[in-house]
Amino acid sequence: MNNSISKKITYILENIQYMNKDTKVVLLNIIMNYIDNEEEESDIVETDVLTYSTNGTHINLDKLDKRTIEYIYDVIHRRMTILNTKK
């Protein structure tokens, strides 16, 4: 995995805790879209990417492709920009 994607994954992991429910739903939709597309083309299934527990849904970012990571990064980056903008 290249350095740029590694940095984006690090950013995602550092900031996911600041996402509200609506943003998390958007992120889950992005991931489910990836899973639906990949199930048709490869051996990736939902359980490879998502793990459900009493603590919530856990995402294995290493199983996602570069494009999906970038989509997730963009959503989180935009949300963090909004949260950090003074009113």
C-alpha positions, 0 to 999 in steps of 0.5 A: 500500500502506498504512502499516500493511502497509508496517510489517508487510513491514518487520518480516517482512524484518527478522526472517525470518532468525531463523525455524527450518525448521518456521516457514519451512515454515508460511510457505511453506504460507501462501504456497502456499495464497494462490497456489493460491487466486489462480490460480483467480481472477486471473492470479497464478502461482507464479513471480510470488510465488516465485523459487527459487535456490541461495540459497533461496526468495525471496518477492515480498511485494509480490505478496501480498494484505493478509490473507496479509501479516498471516498471515505477520506474525502467524507471525513475530511469535509466533516472535519473541516466543518467541525473546525470552522468557527461560526 
